[in-house]
Amino acid sequence: MDTISVGRTKLALKQGDITLESTDAIVNAANSSLMGGGGVDGAIHRAGGPSILDEYKTIRNQRGDLPTGEAVITKGGNLKVRYVIHTVGPVWRGGTHNEDQLLTNAYKNSLALAVKHNIRTIAFPCISTGVYGFPGERASRIAFRTVSEFVRKHDQIHEIRFIVFGMGDYQLYQTLFHDESTPQGTA
């Protein structure tokens, strides 16, 4: 696992399965219906069990579809985490439909919920880069920048992990970690 410090927060990079993490919370790249789906969402529902879907139904009955960029929180079900933060990332439509800001909001709103619930360790997947088609390099830069800016202002979260599934995503984040840890002018 690669690690760096940003302010008082440790950022970590790991290739693996987010459903196996034992952080206080993991983030789910959900769809707006909050009724489960494929990819990360499907894996979290399979591993977490039916209680997550039950909480989804309650949330959905109260508020309807979850808008892109927003986030909600449920218990962790059968996962090794206390909470799952569910956020809806944007579908890539060429970059001309506010996708960058919506992805930024997905990370910010997830982190704000973490702070509100006294979460000290959290793991993020690559949001929107699967079937939603957001370009991986662009998404990783947005994710890394947003998380770094957030923890510089809010130091309540002690560790944030980026859990990536594929080697290509791992290499994209590894470059960002290297650039952040290299003093300006020495690389």
PASEBA-1860 file (N, C-alpha, C; in nm, 3 decimals):
! residues 187
1> MDTISVGR> 0.086/-0.117/0.000/0.000/0.000/0.000/0.090/0.123/0.000 ~ 0.065/0.214/-0.094/0.136/0.342/-0.098/0.066/0.439/-0.004 ~ 0.143/0.519/0.069/0.084/0.617/0.159/0.159/0.749/0.151 ~ 0.085/0.856/0.173/0.143/0.990/0.188/0.060/1.062/0.295 ~ 0.112/1.172/0.344/0.037/1.255/0.438/0.000/1.385/0.371 ~ -0.123/1.425/0.390/-0.171/1.556/0.347/-0.227/1.621/0.473 ~ -0.157/1.723/0.521/-0.192/1.778/0.651/-0.173/1.669/0.755 ~ -0.276/1.649/0.837/-0.269/1.546/0.941/-0.336/1.415/0.899
9> TKLALKQG> -0.375/1.406/0.773/-0.447/1.289/0.723/-0.354/1.203/0.637 ~ -0.361/1.072/0.661/-0.286/0.978/0.578/-0.374/0.938/0.460 ~ -0.319/0.952/0.339/-0.386/0.902/0.219/-0.315/0.774/0.179 ~ -0.394/0.672/0.147/-0.338/0.542/0.111/-0.395/0.497/-0.022 ~ -0.315/0.423/-0.094/-0.354/0.368/-0.224/-0.335/0.217/-0.220 ~ -0.440/0.145/-0.260/-0.434/-0.001/-0.256/-0.514/-0.058/-0.372 ~ -0.461/-0.159/-0.435/-0.537/-0.231/-0.537/-0.607/-0.347/-0.467 ~ -0.737/-0.358/-0.489/-0.809/-0.466/-0.424/-0.960/-0.451/-0.432
17> DITLESTD> -1.026/-0.520/-0.341/-1.171/-0.528/-0.334/-1.218/-0.443/-0.217 ~ -1.292/-0.337/-0.244/-1.335/-0.244/-0.139/-1.424/-0.312/-0.035 ~ -1.492/-0.420/-0.072/-1.580/-0.487/0.024/-1.503/-0.560/0.133 ~ -1.372/-0.571/0.117/-1.289/-0.639/0.218/-1.222/-0.542/0.314 ~ -1.242/-0.413/0.294/-1.179/-0.312/0.379/-1.239/-0.314/0.519 ~ -1.155/-0.279/0.618/-1.202/-0.274/0.757/-1.190/-0.133/0.813 ~ -1.217/-0.034/0.730/-1.221/0.106/0.773/-1.353/0.132/0.844 ~ -1.369/0.251/0.901/-1.497/0.286/0.963/-1.609/0.288/0.859
25> AIVNAANS> -1.577/0.332/0.737/-1.677/0.341/0.631/-1.611/0.315/0.496 ~ -1.693/0.270/0.403/-1.654/0.265/0.263/-1.755/0.347/0.185 ~ -1.714/0.391/0.068/-1.803/0.468/-0.019/-1.849/0.377/-0.132 ~ -1.977/0.385/-0.161/-2.038/0.308/-0.268/-2.069/0.400/-0.385 ~ -2.025/0.361/-0.503/-2.061/0.432/-0.626/-2.199/0.381/-0.667 ~ -2.302/0.445/-0.612/-2.441/0.400/-0.628/-2.505/0.459/-0.753 ~ -2.623/0.410/-0.784/-2.703/0.474/-0.887/-2.814/0.553/-0.819 ~ -2.876/0.643/-0.890/-2.969/0.737/-0.829/-3.094/0.671/-0.773
33> SLMGGGGV> -3.129/0.551/-0.819/-3.250/0.485/-0.769/-3.231/0.427/-0.629 ~ -3.106/0.413/-0.587/-3.073/0.353/-0.457/-3.130/0.212/-0.442 ~ -3.141/0.141/-0.551/-3.196/0.007/-0.544/-3.094/-0.100/-0.582 ~ -2.967/-0.068/-0.575/-2.864/-0.164/-0.610/-2.837/-0.161/-0.759 ~ -2.728/-0.222/-0.797/-2.691/-0.223/-0.938/-2.573/-0.315/-0.961 ~ -2.489/-0.280/-1.059/-2.373/-0.361/-1.092/-2.247/-0.300/-1.036 ~ -2.134/-0.347/-1.080/-2.004/-0.292/-1.041/-1.984/-0.288/-0.891 ~ -1.929/-0.177/-0.841/-1.903/-0.160/-0.698/-2.034/-0.172/-0.620
41> DGAIHRAG> -2.138/-0.108/-0.669/-2.268/-0.110/-0.602/-2.316/-0.254/-0.581 ~ -2.312/-0.333/-0.685/-2.356/-0.473/-0.675/-2.269/-0.552/-0.578 ~ -2.138/-0.531/-0.584/-2.047/-0.602/-0.494/-2.075/-0.567/-0.348 ~ -2.099/-0.440/-0.321/-2.128/-0.397/-0.183/-2.260/-0.458/-0.135 ~ -2.360/-0.460/-0.219/-2.489/-0.519/-0.179/-2.476/-0.670/-0.156 ~ -2.400/-0.738/-0.241/-2.382/-0.883/-0.222/-2.309/-0.911/-0.091 ~ -2.201/-0.839/-0.066/-2.121/-0.862/0.054/-2.188/-0.810/0.180 ~ -2.261/-0.700/0.169/-2.323/-0.636/0.285/-2.454/-0.698/0.329
49> GPSILDEY> -2.518/-0.771/0.239/-2.644/-0.836/0.274/-2.765/-0.746/0.257 ~ -2.883/-0.803/0.287/-3.009/-0.734/0.258/-3.037/-0.612/0.345 ~ -2.971/-0.597/0.458/-3.001/-0.482/0.544/-2.967/-0.349/0.477 ~ -2.866/-0.348/0.390/-2.832/-0.225/0.318/-2.945/-0.186/0.224 ~ -2.997/-0.284/0.152/-3.110/-0.256/0.061/-3.233/-0.211/0.140 ~ -3.255/-0.270/0.256/-3.369/-0.227/0.340/-3.355/-0.081/0.379 ~ -3.235/-0.039/0.418/-3.214/0.102/0.452/-3.230/0.191/0.328 ~ -3.182/0.140/0.213/-3.201/0.212/0.086/-3.348/0.243/0.063
57> KTIRNQRG> -3.431/0.141/0.083/-3.575/0.156/0.056/-3.634/0.264/0.146 ~ -3.592/0.266/0.272/-3.641/0.369/0.364/-3.600/0.508/0.317 ~ -3.473/0.522/0.279/-3.422/0.651/0.231/-3.497/0.692/0.104 ~ -3.513/0.599/0.014/-3.581/0.628/-0.113/-3.726/0.671/-0.089 ~ -3.793/0.605/0.004/-3.931/0.642/0.035/-3.940/0.783/0.092 ~ -3.836/0.825/0.162/-3.835/0.959/0.222/-3.799/1.068/0.122 ~ -3.707/1.038/0.032/-3.654/1.146/-0.053/-3.657/1.119/-0.202 ~ -3.692/1.001/-0.245/-3.693/0.971/-0.388/-3.552/0.943/-0.438
65> DLPTGEAV> -3.532/0.960/-0.568/-3.401/0.937/-0.628/-3.296/1.028/-0.566 ~ -3.174/0.979/-0.555/-3.063/1.057/-0.504/-3.000/1.133/-0.621 ~ -2.996/1.266/-0.614/-2.938/1.343/-0.725/-2.787/1.316/-0.741 ~ -2.740/1.328/-0.861/-2.598/1.312/-0.890/-2.516/1.410/-0.805 ~ -2.410/1.358/-0.744/-2.323/1.439/-0.661/-2.360/1.440/-0.514 ~ -2.479/1.393/-0.481/-2.524/1.388/-0.342/-2.482/1.255/-0.279 ~ -2.498/1.245/-0.145/-2.459/1.123/-0.074/-2.552/1.098/0.043 ~ -2.572/0.971/0.076/-2.647/0.928/0.194/-2.566/0.819/0.263
73> ITKGGNLK> -2.605/0.788/0.387/-2.529/0.691/0.466/-2.622/0.583/0.519 ~ -2.570/0.458/0.520/-2.639/0.345/0.581/-2.541/0.273/0.672 ~ -2.592/0.180/0.749/-2.506/0.092/0.828/-2.432/0.000/0.730 ~ -2.331/-0.070/0.780/-2.248/-0.155/0.695/-2.298/-0.295/0.671 ~ -2.407/-0.333/0.733/-2.458/-0.469/0.712/-2.356/-0.572/0.752 ~ -2.330/-0.669/0.665/-2.236/-0.777/0.691/-2.091/-0.742/0.658 ~ -2.067/-0.620/0.614/-1.931/-0.576/0.581/-1.851/-0.553/0.710 ~ -1.720/-0.536/0.698/-1.634/-0.511/0.814/-1.632/-0.364/0.854
81> VRYVIHTV> -1.724/-0.286/0.803/-1.731/-0.142/0.827/-1.858/-0.109/0.905 ~ -1.854/0.004/0.976/-1.976/0.050/1.046/-2.076/0.110/0.949 ~ -2.024/0.182/0.848/-2.111/0.256/0.758/-2.072/0.236/0.612 ~ -2.172/0.256/0.526/-2.149/0.269/0.383/-2.207/0.404/0.343 ~ -2.124/0.486/0.280/-2.170/0.614/0.226/-2.195/0.593/0.078 ~ -2.317/0.619/0.034/-2.358/0.596/-0.103/-2.364/0.729/-0.176 ~ -2.294/0.739/-0.286/-2.295/0.862/-0.364/-2.317/0.829/-0.511 ~ -2.377/0.922/-0.581/-2.404/0.904/-0.724/-2.308/0.992/-0.802
89> GPVWRGGT> -2.222/0.927/-0.878/-2.132/0.999/-0.966/-2.199/1.029/-1.099 ~ -2.141/1.119/-1.175/-2.201/1.156/-1.304/-2.171/1.055/-1.414 ~ -2.264/1.044/-1.505/-2.241/0.971/-1.630/-2.163/1.064/-1.721 ~ -2.056/1.015/-1.781/-1.974/1.096/-1.872/-2.051/1.123/-2.000 ~ -2.065/1.252/-2.034/-2.133/1.292/-2.158/-2.045/1.388/-2.236 ~ -1.915/1.358/-2.239/-1.823/1.437/-2.317/-1.757/1.551/-2.242 ~ -1.793/1.572/-2.117/-1.731/1.676/-2.037/-1.796/1.812/-2.047 ~ -1.909/1.818/-2.114/-1.975/1.947/-2.135/-2.105/1.961/-2.055
97> HNEDQLLT> -2.127/1.869/-1.961/-2.251/1.870/-1.882/-2.221/1.875/-1.732 ~ -2.121/1.954/-1.695/-2.087/1.976/-1.554/-2.037/1.850/-1.483 ~ -1.985/1.754/-1.560/-1.942/1.627/-1.501/-1.832/1.645/-1.397 ~ -1.735/1.733/-1.423/-1.625/1.753/-1.328/-1.677/1.802/-1.193 ~ -1.765/1.900/-1.194/-1.820/1.953/-1.069/-1.907/1.851/-0.998 ~ -1.983/1.774/-1.072/-2.067/1.671/-1.011/-1.983/1.563/-0.945 ~ -1.872/1.525/-1.008/-1.783/1.426/-0.947/-1.717/1.485/-0.823 ~ -1.673/1.609/-0.831/-1.618/1.678/-0.714/-1.719/1.675/-0.600
105> NAYKNSLA> -1.844/1.706/-0.630/-1.950/1.707/-0.528/-1.969/1.569/-0.466 ~ -1.959/1.463/-0.546/-1.975/1.328/-0.493/-1.870/1.300/-0.385 ~ -1.746/1.340/-0.410/-1.640/1.320/-0.311/-1.660/1.412/-0.190 ~ -1.686/1.541/-0.214/-1.705/1.636/-0.104/-1.821/1.597/-0.014 ~ -1.933/1.563/-0.072/-2.051/1.528/0.007/-2.030/1.398/0.085 ~ -1.955/1.305/0.028/-1.922/1.183/0.101/-1.833/1.215/0.221 ~ -1.734/1.299/0.200/-1.644/1.338/0.309/-1.718/1.418/0.416 ~ -1.809/1.504/0.376/-1.887/1.581/0.474/-1.971/1.488/0.561
113> LAVKHNIR> -2.031/1.385/0.502/-2.105/1.287/0.580/-2.013/1.212/0.676 ~ -1.894/1.181/0.631/-1.797/1.113/0.717/-1.767/1.197/0.841 ~ -1.742/1.324/0.820/-1.713/1.414/0.933/-1.835/1.421/1.026 ~ -1.953/1.436/0.968/-2.076/1.446/1.048/-2.096/1.323/1.136 ~ -2.054/1.205/1.089/-2.074/1.080/1.163/-1.948/1.033/1.236 ~ -1.854/1.125/1.254/-1.730/1.096/1.329/-1.652/0.976/1.274 ~ -1.652/0.964/1.143/-1.577/0.857/1.077/-1.432/0.899/1.068 ~ -1.342/0.815/1.113/-1.199/0.847/1.115/-1.121/0.782/1.002
121> TIAFPCIS> -1.175/0.671/0.947/-1.109/0.603/0.836/-1.216/0.569/0.732 ~ -1.183/0.595/0.606/-1.280/0.577/0.498/-1.208/0.530/0.372 ~ -1.276/0.449/0.294/-1.220/0.399/0.168/-1.312/0.437/0.052 ~ -1.250/0.487/-0.055/-1.322/0.526/-0.177/-1.287/0.433/-0.292 ~ -1.386/0.397/-0.374/-1.357/0.333/-0.502/-1.334/0.441/-0.607 ~ -1.313/0.400/-0.730/-1.307/0.495/-0.842/-1.453/0.524/-0.882 ~ -1.501/0.641/-0.850/-1.641/0.676/-0.876/-1.658/0.719/-1.021 ~ -1.757/0.662/-1.088/-1.800/0.697/-1.225/-1.711/0.646/-1.338
129> TGVYGFPG> -1.604/0.574/-1.307/-1.513/0.534/-1.415/-1.549/0.401/-1.479 ~ -1.644/0.328/-1.423/-1.686/0.201/-1.482/-1.787/0.224/-1.592 ~ -1.907/0.171/-1.573/-2.011/0.182/-1.675/-2.054/0.326/-1.700 ~ -2.025/0.418/-1.605/-2.060/0.559/-1.626/-1.962/0.629/-1.720 ~ -1.851/0.564/-1.753/-1.763/0.609/-1.860/-1.675/0.730/-1.836 ~ -1.665/0.779/-1.712/-1.581/0.896/-1.684/-1.435/0.856/-1.709 ~ -1.359/0.934/-1.787/-1.220/0.898/-1.815/-1.138/0.883/-1.685 ~ -1.068/0.771/-1.672/-0.996/0.738/-1.549/-0.895/0.842/-1.505
137> ERASRIAF> -0.815/0.892/-1.598/-0.712/0.989/-1.560/-0.776/1.117/-1.506 ~ -0.876/1.164/-1.574/-0.946/1.286/-1.531/-1.015/1.264/-1.395 ~ -1.081/1.150/-1.379/-1.151/1.119/-1.254/-1.054/1.106/-1.137 ~ -0.940/1.043/-1.160/-0.842/1.026/-1.051/-0.787/1.161/-1.006 ~ -0.762/1.252/-1.101/-0.713/1.385/-1.064/-0.817/1.461/-0.982 ~ -0.943/1.452/-1.024/-1.051/1.519/-0.950/-1.063/1.461/-0.810 ~ -1.062/1.329/-0.800/-1.075/1.262/-0.671/-0.961/1.301/-0.578 ~ -0.840/1.292/-0.627/-0.723/1.320/-0.544/-0.721/1.467/-0.501
145> RTVSEFVR> -0.748/1.556/-0.594/-0.749/1.699/-0.562/-0.859/1.732/-0.460 ~ -0.977/1.680/-0.482/-1.090/1.709/-0.393/-1.063/1.658/-0.252 ~ -1.015/1.536/-0.241/-0.985/1.478/-0.109/-0.873/1.558/-0.042 ~ -0.768/1.589/-0.116/-0.655/1.665/-0.058/-0.699/1.802/-0.008 ~ -0.778/1.872/-0.087/-0.828/2.004/-0.046/-0.917/1.993/0.077 ~ -1.001/1.891/0.082/-1.092/1.873/0.194/-1.015/1.850/0.324 ~ -0.917/1.761/0.322/-0.847/1.728/0.447/-0.754/1.840/0.493 ~ -0.717/1.929/0.404/-0.639/2.045/0.447/-0.724/2.140/0.531
153> KHDQIHEI> -0.856/2.138/0.510/-0.948/2.224/0.585/-1.016/2.151/0.701 ~ -1.028/2.019/0.690/-1.099/1.938/0.789/-1.010/1.819/0.824 ~ -0.950/1.823/0.942/-0.853/1.718/0.975/-0.911/1.608/1.065 ~ -1.044/1.596/1.071/-1.106/1.496/1.155/-1.087/1.353/1.103 ~ -1.071/1.338/0.974/-1.053/1.205/0.916/-0.904/1.172/0.919 ~ -0.869/1.062/0.982/-0.728/1.025/1.000/-0.669/0.954/0.879 ~ -0.751/0.873/0.811/-0.700/0.799/0.695/-0.807/0.787/0.588 ~ -0.766/0.815/0.465/-0.853/0.798/0.349/-0.781/0.707/0.252
161> RFIVFGMG> -0.847/0.598/0.216/-0.790/0.501/0.123/-0.859/0.512/-0.013 ~ -0.778/0.506/-0.117/-0.829/0.491/-0.253/-0.810/0.343/-0.287 ~ -0.920/0.270/-0.298/-0.915/0.128/-0.328/-0.953/0.111/-0.475 ~ -0.856/0.076/-0.554/-0.878/0.063/-0.698/-0.878/-0.083/-0.736 ~ -0.956/-0.116/-0.834/-0.969/-0.256/-0.874/-0.863/-0.295/-0.978 ~ -0.843/-0.211/-1.078/-0.754/-0.247/-1.188/-0.616/-0.184/-1.177 ~ -0.519/-0.246/-1.240/-0.381/-0.196/-1.238/-0.370/-0.061/-1.307 ~ -0.447/-0.036/-1.411/-0.442/0.094/-1.479/-0.480/0.207/-1.386
169> DYQLYQTL> -0.587/0.188/-1.308/-0.628/0.290/-1.211/-0.522/0.305/-1.102 ~ -0.464/0.194/-1.061/-0.359/0.199/-0.958/-0.243/0.288/-1.006 ~ -0.202/0.270/-1.130/-0.091/0.348/-1.183/-0.126/0.496/-1.194 ~ -0.250/0.528/-1.229/-0.292/0.669/-1.234/-0.280/0.734/-1.097 ~ -0.330/0.668/-0.995/-0.323/0.722/-0.858/-0.179/0.723/-0.807 ~ -0.102/0.622/-0.843/0.038/0.616/-0.798/0.115/0.739/-0.845 ~ 0.089/0.784/-0.967/0.153/0.905/-1.019/0.111/1.027/-0.936 ~ -0.015/1.037/-0.901/-0.063/1.149/-0.820/0.000/1.147/-0.681
177> FHDESTPQ> 0.012/1.029/-0.622/0.075/1.015/-0.491/0.221/1.059/-0.499 ~ 0.290/1.017/-0.605/0.430/1.054/-0.622/0.445/1.205/-0.638 ~ 0.360/1.264/-0.722/0.367/1.409/-0.746/0.342/1.487/-0.617 ~ 0.248/1.441/-0.534/0.215/1.510/-0.409/0.330/1.499/-0.308 ~ 0.398/1.385/-0.308/0.504/1.363/-0.208/0.640/1.420/-0.251 ~ 0.651/1.463/-0.376/0.776/1.519/-0.426/0.776/1.671/-0.407 ~ 0.872/1.726/-0.333/0.878/1.872/-0.318/0.888/1.940/-0.453 ~ 0.825/2.055/-0.466/0.827/2.130/-0.593/0.972/2.155/-0.638
185> GTA> 0.995/2.127/-0.762/1.126/2.159/-0.821/1.229/2.048/-0.806 ~ 1.196/1.936/-0.739/1.298/1.832/-0.723/1.269/1.709/-0.808 ~ 1.155/1.704/-0.870/1.122/1.585/-0.951/1.179/1.597/-1.089
END
